[in-house]
């Protein structure tokens, strides 16, 4: 075999070396960065959110005097549990007792007059008109007696409902009357308590549209149970039910006032208190995106979606309720989309990356 010239061999070796160096530089200079990414998927999701809440009894009834007099006796103490009809206060008003005695005497006299007139009419001695007048006078006197006894009854003030006695401002010997601005006390029926909280307009619409029903009453039956966290951080033992939504949004804040009702048989929850209401919403096919994957740009929530290994900034709409780690997407993404999990601050539009899918 004829040997090739040495110059030809050297030229070949040089070309191979140059080609090898050129390929290595391309690999180093064109290296595609790797970023963790997630595939957007639908899943059953329970969302939980806290709302500031105020607590009121099922009935908070002010106890006020109906007559004027001095407070003679107080039968209960603040915080006492009472039944409907239990005696709370006694007002000293002897004039009403005298009025009853006088009215009783007037009724007796009127009755005597009627009894005397009736046989005289039968004997045609007096005109029947006299008997009619005597009977009318008797009826008027009886009405006066009923009113006098009613007024006397007002000296004994009884509980209007089952409940708990609130603050008692007045003391024995205080002059009270219907004109006094402050009530003697407030009796709170707290066998059940009403818990009031507010949703902004968007949250309210999300809640309203998430459940079945053509009318509000029908939707209320499907609304989720709610929980109450008291001011000390303790949760109420029983769950509550959303029972009412105000007919109008607040004109100043745009918020909807909502009432939830909680059983309270042990009277642990007291009217006038405060806490936080926890509401959970279950979505069977929620489209979830990690909160880490999102960023804000000019009041818009964005993600970097991966399309053909290049990133595209994409605006998304999310629900106001969220899990601890994820948002629920309502617009902007579909199941199967790939988004960059984290590192958005180092990306730029249309940048080529290698997405590494994480679970």
C-alpha positions as CSV (number, residue, x, y, z in Angstrom):
1,X,0.0,0.0,0.0
2,X,1.2,3.4,-0.9
3,X,1.8,5.7,2.1
4,X,0.1,9.1,2.2
5,X,2.3,12.2,2.4
6,X,3.2,13.4,5.9
7,X,1.7,16.8,5.1
8,X,-1.7,15.2,4.4
9,X,-1.7,13.4,7.7
10,X,-0.8,16.5,9.7
11,X,-3.5,18.4,8.0
12,X,-6.1,15.8,8.8
13,X,-5.1,15.7,12.5
14,X,-5.3,19.5,12.7
15,X,-8.8,19.6,11.3
16,X,-10.0,16.9,13.7
17,X,-8.5,18.8,16.6
18,X,-10.1,22.1,15.5
19,X,-13.4,20.4,15.0
20,X,-13.2,18.8,18.4
21,X,-12.5,22.1,20.1
22,X,-15.3,23.8,18.2
23,X,-17.9,21.2,19.4
24,X,-16.8,21.6,23.0
25,X,-17.2,25.3,23.0
26,X,-20.7,25.0,21.5
27,X,-21.7,22.6,24.3
28,X,-20.4,24.9,27.0
29,X,-21.6,28.2,25.5
30,X,-25.1,26.8,24.6
31,X,-25.8,24.9,27.8
32,X,-29.6,25.1,28.6
33,X,-30.3,25.8,32.3
34,X,-32.5,23.4,34.3
35,X,-35.4,24.7,36.3
36,X,-37.8,22.8,38.5
37,X,-41.3,22.8,37.1
38,X,-44.7,21.4,37.9
39,X,-47.6,20.1,35.8
40,X,-50.8,21.9,36.6
41,X,-53.4,19.3,37.6
42,X,-56.9,19.2,39.0
43,X,-57.6,17.7,42.4
44,X,-60.1,17.7,45.2
45,X,-59.3,20.6,47.4
46,X,-60.5,21.9,50.7
47,X,-59.9,25.6,51.2
48,X,-60.0,27.2,54.6
49,X,-60.1,30.9,55.5
50,X,-60.5,32.9,58.7
51,X,-62.7,35.9,59.1
52,X,-63.0,38.3,62.0
53,X,-66.3,37.7,63.8
54,X,-68.6,39.1,66.5
55,X,-70.8,37.1,68.7
56,X,-74.4,37.9,69.8
57,X,-77.0,35.8,71.6
58,X,-80.0,34.4,69.8
59,X,-81.9,37.1,71.8
60,X,-80.3,39.9,73.7
61,X,-83.3,41.5,75.5
62,X,-83.0,44.7,77.4
63,X,-84.9,44.6,80.7
64,X,-86.5,48.0,81.4
65,X,-88.9,49.2,84.1
66,X,-92.4,50.1,82.9
67,X,-93.2,52.3,86.0
68,X,-91.2,54.8,88.1
69,X,-90.0,53.9,91.6
70,X,-87.1,52.9,93.7
71,X,-85.3,49.7,93.2
72,X,-86.3,47.7,96.3
73,X,-84.6,44.4,95.7
74,X,-82.3,42.7,93.2
75,X,-82.9,38.9,93.1
76,X,-80.1,37.9,90.7
77,X,-76.4,38.5,90.2
78,X,-74.5,39.3,87.0
79,X,-73.8,36.2,85.0
80,X,-76.6,34.2,86.6
81,X,-78.5,31.7,84.5
82,X,-82.2,32.3,84.6
83,X,-85.4,30.8,83.2
84,X,-88.2,32.7,81.6
85,X,-90.4,34.1,84.4
86,X,-87.7,34.1,87.1
87,X,-87.9,37.2,89.3
88,X,-85.1,39.7,88.7
89,X,-86.0,43.0,90.4
90,X,-88.6,44.5,92.6
91,X,-89.6,48.2,92.5
92,X,-91.0,49.9,95.5
93,X,-94.0,51.8,94.4
94,X,-96.7,51.8,97.2
95,X,-98.9,54.1,95.2
96,X,-99.8,51.3,92.9
97,X,-100.9,49.1,95.8
98,X,-103.2,51.9,97.0
99,X,-104.6,52.3,93.6
100,X,-105.5,48.6,93.5
101,X,-107.2,48.9,96.9
102,X,-109.2,51.9,95.7
103,X,-110.1,50.2,92.4
104,X,-111.3,47.1,94.2
105,X,-113.6,49.3,96.4
106,X,-114.9,51.1,93.4
107,X,-115.8,47.8,91.7
108,X,-117.6,46.6,94.8
109,X,-119.6,49.8,95.0
110,X,-120.5,49.7,91.3
111,X,-121.6,46.0,91.7
112,X,-123.8,47.0,94.7
113,X,-125.4,49.7,92.6
114,X,-126.1,47.3,89.8
115,X,-127.5,44.7,92.2
116,X,-129.9,47.4,93.7
117,X,-131.0,48.8,90.4
118,X,-131.8,45.5,88.7
119,X,-134.9,44.6,90.9
120,X,-136.1,48.2,90.6
121,X,-136.1,48.0,86.9
122,X,-137.9,44.6,87.1
123,X,-140.6,46.3,89.2
124,X,-140.7,49.2,86.7
125,X,-139.8,51.6,89.5
126,X,-136.8,53.0,87.6
127,X,-136.1,53.4,83.9
128,X,-134.1,50.5,82.4
129,X,-131.7,53.2,81.3
130,X,-130.5,53.5,84.9
131,X,-129.5,49.8,84.9
132,X,-127.6,50.1,81.7
133,X,-125.7,53.1,83.1
134,X,-125.0,51.1,86.3
135,X,-123.7,48.2,84.3
136,X,-121.5,50.4,82.1
137,X,-120.1,52.0,85.2
138,X,-119.3,48.6,86.7
139,X,-117.5,47.6,83.5
140,X,-115.4,50.8,83.6
141,X,-114.5,50.2,87.3
142,X,-113.4,46.6,86.5
143,X,-111.2,47.9,83.7
144,X,-109.7,50.4,86.1
145,X,-109.0,47.5,88.5
146,X,-107.3,45.5,85.8
147,X,-105.1,48.4,84.9
148,X,-104.2,49.0,88.6
149,X,-103.3,45.4,89.1
150,X,-101.2,45.5,85.9
151,X,-99.3,48.5,87.1
152,X,-98.8,46.8,90.5
153,X,-97.5,43.8,88.6
154,X,-94.9,46.0,86.9
155,X,-93.2,46.4,90.3
156,X,-92.0,42.8,89.9
157,X,-89.7,42.5,86.9
158,X,-89.2,39.0,85.6
159,X,-86.9,37.5,83.0
160,X,-88.4,37.6,79.5
161,X,-86.5,34.5,78.3
162,X,-84.2,31.7,79.3
163,X,-80.7,33.1,79.4
164,X,-77.8,34.7,81.2
165,X,-78.0,38.0,83.1
166,X,-75.7,40.7,81.9
167,X,-74.3,43.7,83.7
168,X,-76.5,45.3,86.4
169,X,-75.8,49.0,86.5
170,X,-78.4,50.0,89.1
171,X,-78.2,49.2,92.8
172,X,-80.8,48.9,95.6
173,X,-82.3,52.3,96.2
174,X,-81.8,53.6,92.7
175,X,-84.6,55.6,91.2
176,X,-85.7,54.0,87.9
177,X,-88.3,54.8,85.3
178,X,-89.2,54.1,81.7
179,X,-87.3,57.3,80.7
180,X,-83.9,56.1,82.0
181,X,-81.7,55.5,79.0
182,X,-79.8,52.5,80.3
183,X,-81.7,49.2,80.9
184,X,-81.7,47.5,84.3
185,X,-79.8,44.6,82.6
186,X,-79.7,42.5,79.5
187,X,-80.8,38.9,79.5
188,X,-79.0,37.0,76.7
189,X,-80.5,33.8,75.3
190,X,-77.3,32.0,74.4
191,X,-78.5,28.5,74.1
192,X,-77.6,29.3,70.5
193,X,-75.4,32.1,69.5
194,X,-75.2,34.2,66.2
195,X,-71.8,34.8,64.8
196,X,-71.5,37.7,62.3
197,X,-68.8,38.0,59.7
198,X,-68.3,39.7,56.4
199,X,-67.2,38.6,52.9
200,X,-66.1,41.1,50.3
201,X,-68.1,41.1,47.1
202,X,-65.8,38.8,45.2
203,X,-65.7,36.2,48.0
204,X,-69.4,36.4,48.3
205,X,-70.0,35.8,44.6
206,X,-67.5,32.8,44.7
207,X,-69.3,31.3,47.6
208,X,-72.8,31.9,46.2
209,X,-71.9,30.4,42.8
210,X,-70.1,27.4,44.2
211,X,-73.2,25.7,45.6
212,X,-76.4,24.3,44.1
213,X,-79.8,26.0,44.3
214,X,-81.9,28.5,42.4
215,X,-82.7,30.6,45.5
216,X,-80.8,31.8,48.5
217,X,-82.8,29.4,50.8
218,X,-81.9,26.5,48.6
219,X,-78.2,27.5,48.5
220,X,-78.1,27.9,52.3
221,X,-78.9,24.2,52.7
222,X,-75.7,23.3,50.7
223,X,-73.4,25.9,52.3
224,X,-70.5,24.4,54.3
225,X,-70.4,24.0,58.0
226,X,-68.3,26.6,59.8
227,X,-66.1,26.7,62.9
228,X,-65.5,29.3,65.5
229,X,-62.2,30.1,67.1
230,X,-62.6,32.0,70.3
231,X,-60.4,34.9,71.4
232,X,-58.1,32.6,73.4
233,X,-57.5,30.4,70.4
234,X,-59.8,27.6,71.4
235,X,-62.2,26.2,68.9
236,X,-65.9,25.9,69.8
237,X,-66.9,22.3,70.3
238,X,-69.7,22.3,67.8
239,X,-69.8,23.4,64.2
240,X,-72.1,26.2,63.0
241,X,-74.4,26.7,60.1
242,X,-74.7,29.7,57.8
243,X,-78.3,30.8,58.4
244,X,-78.6,34.3,56.9
245,X,-77.0,36.6,54.3
246,X,-77.9,40.3,54.4
247,X,-80.0,41.5,51.5
248,X,-77.7,44.4,50.7
249,X,-74.0,44.9,50.4
250,X,-72.5,47.6,52.5
251,X,-72.3,50.7,50.4
252,X,-69.1,51.8,52.0
253,X,-67.1,48.6,51.9
254,X,-69.0,46.4,49.4
255,X,-69.0,43.6,51.9
256,X,-71.8,41.1,52.5
257,X,-72.8,40.6,56.2
258,X,-73.3,36.9,57.0
259,X,-74.7,35.2,60.0
260,X,-73.8,31.8,61.3
261,X,-75.6,30.0,64.1
262,X,-73.8,27.8,66.7
263,X,-75.2,25.6,69.4
264,X,-74.1,26.6,72.9
265,X,-75.7,24.4,75.4
266,X,-72.9,24.7,77.9
267,X,-73.1,28.6,77.7
268,X,-69.3,28.8,77.1
269,X,-69.7,31.3,74.3
270,X,-71.0,34.6,75.6
271,X,-72.8,37.4,73.8
272,X,-70.7,40.4,73.0
273,X,-67.5,38.4,72.5
274,X,-65.4,38.2,69.4
275,X,-63.3,35.6,67.5
276,X,-62.6,34.2,64.1
277,X,-64.9,32.2,61.9
278,X,-63.3,29.5,59.8
279,X,-65.0,28.5,56.6
280,X,-64.0,25.6,54.5
281,X,-65.0,25.1,50.9
282,X,-64.6,21.8,49.0
283,X,-63.9,21.8,45.3
284,X,-63.9,18.5,43.5
285,X,-61.8,19.6,40.5
286,X,-59.8,22.5,41.6
287,X,-56.9,23.6,39.2
288,X,-54.0,24.1,41.5
289,X,-50.8,26.1,41.0
290,X,-48.1,26.4,43.8
291,X,-47.9,29.9,45.3
292,X,-44.2,29.7,44.8
293,X,-44.7,29.5,41.1
294,X,-46.5,32.9,40.9
295,X,-45.3,36.5,41.0
296,X,-47.0,39.8,40.8
297,X,-46.5,42.3,38.0
298,X,-48.5,45.6,38.0
299,X,-51.3,44.2,40.2
300,X,-51.5,41.1,38.0
301,X,-50.7,37.6,39.2
302,X,-48.4,35.8,36.7
303,X,-46.6,32.5,36.1
304,X,-44.0,31.4,33.7
305,X,-45.5,28.7,31.5
306,X,-43.2,26.4,29.6
307,X,-44.0,26.1,25.9
308,X,-41.6,24.1,23.7
309,X,-38.9,24.5,26.4
310,X,-39.2,28.2,26.4
311,X,-40.8,30.3,29.2
312,X,-43.8,32.5,28.5
313,X,-45.1,34.9,31.1
314,X,-48.8,34.3,31.6
315,X,-51.4,36.1,33.6
316,X,-53.7,34.0,35.7
317,X,-56.8,34.6,37.8
318,X,-57.1,32.9,41.1
319,X,-59.7,32.5,43.8
320,X,-59.5,34.6,46.9
321,X,-59.5,31.5,49.0
322,X,-56.2,29.5,48.9
323,X,-54.5,26.5,50.6
324,X,-51.4,27.1,52.6
325,X,-49.3,26.3,49.5
326,X,-51.4,26.6,46.4
327,X,-53.8,28.9,44.6
328,X,-56.9,27.8,42.8
329,X,-56.7,29.0,39.2
330,X,-59.9,30.1,37.5
331,X,-58.4,31.5,34.3
332,X,-55.1,31.4,32.4
333,X,-54.1,27.8,32.7
334,X,-55.5,24.4,31.8
335,X,-54.7,20.9,33.1
336,X,-51.5,19.7,31.8
337,X,-49.8,23.0,31.5
338,X,-46.2,23.2,32.7
339,X,-45.1,26.1,34.9
340,X,-41.8,27.0,36.4
341,X,-41.9,26.0,40.1
342,X,-39.5,28.6,41.5
343,X,-36.8,30.9,40.3
344,X,-39.0,33.4,38.4
345,X,-36.7,36.2,39.3
346,X,-33.9,34.8,37.1
347,X,-36.0,34.2,34.0
348,X,-36.7,36.4,31.1
349,X,-39.3,36.2,28.4
350,X,-38.8,33.4,25.8
351,X,-35.8,32.1,27.6
352,X,-34.9,28.5,26.8
353,X,-34.8,26.2,29.8
354,X,-34.9,22.5,30.6
355,X,-37.9,21.9,32.8
356,X,-37.4,19.2,35.4
357,X,-40.8,18.0,36.5
358,X,-41.2,17.6,40.3
359,X,-44.0,16.0,42.1
